[in-house]
Amino acid sequence: MSDGVIRIGTRASLLATTQSRLVADLIEKHLGRETELVEVTTEGDRSSASLATIGGTGVFVSALREALFAGHVDVAVHSLKDLPTAPDPRIELAAVPPREDPRDVVVARDGLTLGELPVGSRVGTGAPRRAAQLHALGLGLEIVDIRGNVDTRIGKVRSGEYDAVVLARAGLARIGRLHEATEVLDPLQVLPAPGQGALAVECRSLDTELLSDLAVLDDAGTRAAVTAERSVLATLEGGCSAPIGAMAEVAEGDDGLELWVRAVALSPDGTLAVRMSATGTLQEAADLGARLARDMLAEGAGELTDAPAETVRRQ
Ligand SMILES: NCc1[nH]cc(CCC(=O)O)c1CC(=O)O
């Protein structure tokens, strides 16, 4: 099978197939192997129920992993931010290709920015992380739950149902609709989800030959950044259930490359927040993220509820 067609499992949405096509092209270019996309329908695509009720973002991932276990596909491509933090010993994160800009963007009516929208404007997002940070901006926006693919969400602005929606810049860029964004959100105010803008290329742990072949697709800087971000998330998840944002970047330091990580944990209504940052080497990415998260827990990130508490900083 080592010279046969590599079957790549993908969700069926335009964004997912575009991302999987990108990985297929990388595989064909760097491994000189033929590829084939195999569409897998996930519970997250079938249901329009809120993500929380059908099991969180993991629902997008599990059907693709099942297809891997069953041998229907050889590789699965996910948006990295949709991966659960708990590792599965049967699965290996074979490669993390260079990421897109991880920031969030606004698509608002009439070309407006968030600050230009009148008080009471309806802004759609299904992500508690985005909702809390939007509340924290103090602009008096009404945050409304929204589901559906990127096209559906933008459609709700065009139809007038919402005044704006907040989306991942990477998603818009990949499907060629970045021109619809009316504002790029500053990470100092709105931090993206851990892993946002990056792709996860997974294969079976036992498929050692393919696993080592796929390593050429890996980008060391992106790998270090998402490792730190997911380590923040995993460590905080043990101690709090608050919405969390995190973003790491590689920068040139005095002694070579440095990794910068910023993170936020907020109460759902955005009135309380713990924001912190840390810097270290690329090699210590996982430790750096875990240390940052522990510092945040020490600052009260574990007690972020909507009721103001003495122990946490007010915003
Ligand atoms: N939660 C859904 C999801 N998963 C990945 C992306 C976009 C691509 C990415 O962030 O890598 C999106 C849509 C969005 O958040 O706007």
The ligand as an SDF file (V2000), in Angstrom:
LIG
                    3D

 16 16  0  0  0  0  0  0  0  0999 V2000
  -15.6560   26.1740   14.8170 N   0  0  0  0  0  0  0  0  0  0  0  0
  -15.7780   25.9990   13.4130 C   0  0  0  0  0  0  0  0  0  0  0  0
  -14.5160   26.3400   12.7080 C   0  0  0  0  0  0  0  0  0  0  0  0
  -13.4610   25.5100   12.7710 N   0  0  0  0  0  0  0  0  0  0  0  0
  -12.4440   26.0840   12.0420 C   0  0  0  0  0  0  0  0  0  0  0  0
  -12.8970   27.2830   11.5000 C   0  0  0  0  0  0  0  0  0  0  0  0
  -12.1540   28.2020   10.6480 C   0  0  0  0  0  0  0  0  0  0  0  0
  -10.7520   27.8090   10.2790 C   0  0  0  0  0  0  0  0  0  0  0  0
   -9.7760   27.8650   11.4210 C   0  0  0  0  0  0  0  0  0  0  0  0
  -10.0120   28.5160   12.4430 O   0  0  0  0  0  0  0  0  0  0  0  0
   -8.7160   27.2410   11.2840 O   0  0  0  0  0  0  0  0  0  0  0  0
  -14.2220   27.4470   11.9080 C   0  0  0  0  0  0  0  0  0  0  0  0
  -15.1280   28.5630   11.5630 C   0  0  0  0  0  0  0  0  0  0  0  0
  -14.9190   29.8230   12.3700 C   0  0  0  0  0  0  0  0  0  0  0  0
  -14.5440   29.7720   13.5480 O   0  0  0  0  0  0  0  0  0  0  0  0
  -15.1750   30.9090   11.8290 O   0  0  0  0  0  0  0  0  0  0  0  0
  1  2  1  0
  2  3  1  0
  3  4  1  0
  3 12  2  0
  4  5  1  0
  5  6  2  0
  6  7  1  0
  6 12  1  0
  7  8  1  0
  8  9  1  0
  9 10  2  0
  9 11  1  0
 12 13  1  0
 13 14  1  0
 14 15  2  0
 14 16  1  0
M  END
$$$$
